[in-house]
Amino acid sequence: MIVYTKYQNLRFFLLPVLVLLLASCGSNKVLYNPEEVAGLSRKLNVPIRNDDVNMPLYVEVSYWMGVPYRYGGNTKSGTDCSGFVGEVFRKVYGRQLDRSSDGQAKNNVHKVGKHKLKTGDLVFFRTAAKSKKIDHVGIFLKDGLFIHASTSKGVIVSSLDEDYYKRTWQKGGRVK
């Protein structure tokens, strides 16, 4: 009889522990408000689901939309392309990238083919005709779209299918 009482007390202790363990085995997927996701999708012009694992990236880059271009800048009062990419990667992924687009292309990525790009990959361009250096970078979103700091329009979403970006394309890169 004494043995039974001892195990009965143990049962009251183990039951809550077991419930906590089982509950922690569930999905930890974060779901976002569907209305906010729809607004974000419209703002970036990309289809986004409310359980998309890339949501932190989409949210962060949306804050930068419309920020004016400023050579050498990396704040929301003005940014250049590599400053924008560097700040987004620091905030979203905790990664420190080189400050120049050429440095990012040479030191921070593994080359990825244009048709194998994934959300968050970097896209590199050489826009200066006589230069051998990569001088422009953006962040691939999806469906051929990328976000970058344009010298004339500030932070915008563009398509890799635009003639200008087809002509100046250099490579895609996945951050190491």
Buried (B, 14 or more C-beta within 10 A) or exposed (E): EEEEEEEEEEEEEEEEEEEEEEEEEEEEEEEBEEEEBEEBBEBBBBEBEBEBEBBBBBBBBBEBEEBBBBEEBBEBEBBBBBBBBBBBBBBBBEEEBBBBBBBBBBEBBEEBEBEEBEBBBBBBBBBEEEEEEBBBBBBBBBEBBBBBBBEEEBBBBBEBEEEEBEEBBBBBBBBE
